[in-house]
Amino acid sequence: MTLARFDHVTRRYGDLVAVDDVTLDLDPGVLVGLLGPNGAGKTTLLSLLQGLRRPTSGTVSLFGGSPLDARRRAELGTTPQETALPETLRVGEVIDYVGGHFADRVPTAQIAEEFGVTELLRRQCGSLSGGQKRRLAVALAFVGRPRLVLLDEPTTGLDVDARRTLWSAIRRQHDAGATVVVTSHYLEEIEALAQRVIVVGEGRVLADDTVARVVARVGVGRVQLASREAERIGQLASVVRHERADDREVFTVGDADEFVRELVRSGLPFQDLAVRGATLEEAFLSLTDSLRISASSEKAGQTR
């Protein structure tokens, strides 16, 4: 049974189209990464599922009914981007309060240990650091044993070690049966966690597949080399992006084999050539670049 569905959903804010005719299903048991640049529509999609916004057109369903129905939302766990906790309450009191709304809740000591906040249970929320507040906010999303959990930028403000610790907790919750949707600016986070990746840009779905297939669909490769003619190499037909990193020239290319053939035919000098497949980040940048180019072309065509 599909847990949630967007059926040709559009959401407008005045003249701004935040979500543009999106159709998606969220099935049980999958850990989904939702990617997109700022303003792509990620948070709006989550707010529609939570019943915080209504679609301008189309239909959003949650557990077979309307997200506006509180009975449906009882099986939904969420962590918003902005963490708002009552400053005078202790961490244990906040967990108890939220857990008290659910018939089959996770005990406070268990959820605290799972998310590494046991030592904070007697601390007032107002005394917590930003990272500690984020850990608590994510723990609260799971306290009611939800079937579907929406985590909007869950590791913002955490250092690398704390992020990896939280990833482990999220994986364990997923293994225990929760379906999880994660938005993140950290592409390595999505690459590490997600089984399915949905890439959105300007309110539209650009890709929806496994990490490996999204990368393969874009078909980009990464080439590093040293050359005094880097600018001219960057003008070769197969080059998608050119940047410099650690005194090396880095080219994102549409076809690595064709790029090497072009490079050799050009006669331009180079050395220390290294070729590898794309990462999710490079695939993501290629997809969003393609969207911008397409949008610019459409706009140019309309003004002729």
Secondary structure, 3 states (H helix, E strand, C coil): CCCEEEEEEEEEECCEEEEEEEEEEECCCCEEEEECCCCCCHHHHHHHHCCCCCCCEEEEEECCECCCCHHHHCCEEEECCCCCCCCCCEHHHHHHHHHCCCCCCCCHHHHHHHCCCHHHCCCEHHHCCHHHHHHHHHHHHHCCCCCEEEEECCCCCCCHHHHHHHHHHHHHHHHCCCEEEEECCCHHHHHHHCCEEEEEECCEEEEEECHHHHHHHHCCEEEEEECCCHHHHCCCCCEEEEEEECCEEEEEECCHHHHHHHHHHHCCCCEEEEEEECCHHHHHHHHHHHHHHHHHHHHHHHHC
